Amino acid sequence: MRIGYKLATEAFGPKEIIRQAVLAEQAGFDFVEMSDHYHPWLEAQGHSAFTWNLLSAIAMKTEHIGLATGVTCPSVRYHPAIIAQAAATLAIISDGRFTLGAGAGERLNEHVVGLGFPGRRIRHQRFREALEIIRLLWEGGYRSYEGKYLQLEDARVFDLPDELPPIAVAASGPESAKIAADLGDGLFATEPDGDLVSTWQQLGGHGPVYGEMPLAWAEDEDAAVRAVLETSTFSLTGWKVMAELPNPVNFQAAVASIGPDEVREQFACGPDVKRHVQVAQQYVDAGFDHLVAMNTGPDPDGFMDFFARELAGPLRALTPSAT
C-alpha cells in the first residue's frame, strides 16, 4: 500500500505548498499529489498557484518522495504538446519520481482561455486525442497528428527521460475508464467506486489505482468539521457538479445548504485513528492501492505529526475486507 499526501494548492500559497511537500517527505509519505487548477474551488480558499512551477521546486528540495499531478487536463487550457514536454522535463529533474495524472478537466479551470468547455462526449474525445499526442511525442523524433479536435505539426520533445513517466488517467464512469484502459498506466479516482475499478480492469486496465480520501484532522472533531465547512464543501457536490460549474462563486452557491452531518458522513473528522482508517478501508475494498490523504483540517503540521506517529502504520497494513 502506497500512501500519498494531497497538497492543497487552492488553500495555501506557493511557498507554503513547497514547505509542506518537504515536510511530507520527512513524515514518511510515499508521494505528494496536487491538482492543476487555474481557480480555487471556493473564494475562501484564496490560492491557485501554477502547479508545474511548484512541482519543479519540490523536485529540487526533496530527495525520494514521488510527485504527481492529480490531475492535469492536457486538452483545453494546455495543448498536449506542452504537457508532453513539461512531464518529460519533470521526470528528468526529479530522477524518475514523477507520475502524470491526467483527466478531461473541469469548466472551472478550462473555460478561462475562451475556447469554451464542451460536453462530456466531446471532451472525452479531445482527451483521448491529447493522450495519443503525448504518447506519440514520447516516442521521439518529429511528429505530426491530425485529429478531429486537436492537431500537432512537426513537433519534437528533445529532452526525453530514459524511462518515461507513467500516466494515471482520471475516470468517473465507463467512457473515461475505457480511455484509462487504452492509454493509461494506472487509474485515478476521487470516490471509492469498486465498479469503476473493475470496469477499468475488465477493459484491460492495469497498474496503480489512486484514490483521494476525504480526511480532516484536528485536535477535536468539531474543529475539523468547521474547517471542512469553511473551505472544502465543494468536494461533497459530486463530480457531475464539480466538472461543470465555471467559477468559485457558483460553487459557493452550490454548497450553501451543506451542513455538519453531511461532512461527518463522508469525511474522517478529528483525531480518531479508527475513523480515518474506516474511510481508507472503503478505498482498499474498492481496489485502490495508492491512497491519497486529502487533509482539509486546519493544521497541516499537526496532521503530518499525526500521520507519522499514529496513522501511517494502520494505513499501510490495510488489506481488502473478507467478503
Secondary structure as UniProt FT lines:
FT   STRAND          2..7
FT   TURN            9..11
FT   HELIX           14..27
FT   STRAND          31..34
FT   TURN            43..45
FT   HELIX           51..61
FT   STRAND          66..69
FT   TURN            74..77
FT   HELIX           80..93
FT   TURN            94..95
FT   STRAND          98..102
FT   HELIX           107..110
FT   HELIX           111..113
FT   HELIX           120..137
FT   TURN            138..139
FT   STRAND          143..146
FT   STRAND          151..155
FT   STRAND          167..170
FT   HELIX           174..183
FT   STRAND          186..189
FT   HELIX           194..202
FT   TURN            203..204
FT   STRAND          209..216
FT   HELIX           221..231
FT   HELIX           233..236
FT   HELIX           239..242
FT   TURN            243..244
FT   HELIX           248..254
FT   TURN            255..257
FT   HELIX           260..266
FT   STRAND          268..269
FT   HELIX           273..285
FT   TURN            286..287
FT   STRAND          290..295
FT   HELIX           300..306
FT   HELIX           307..311
FT   HELIX           312..316
//
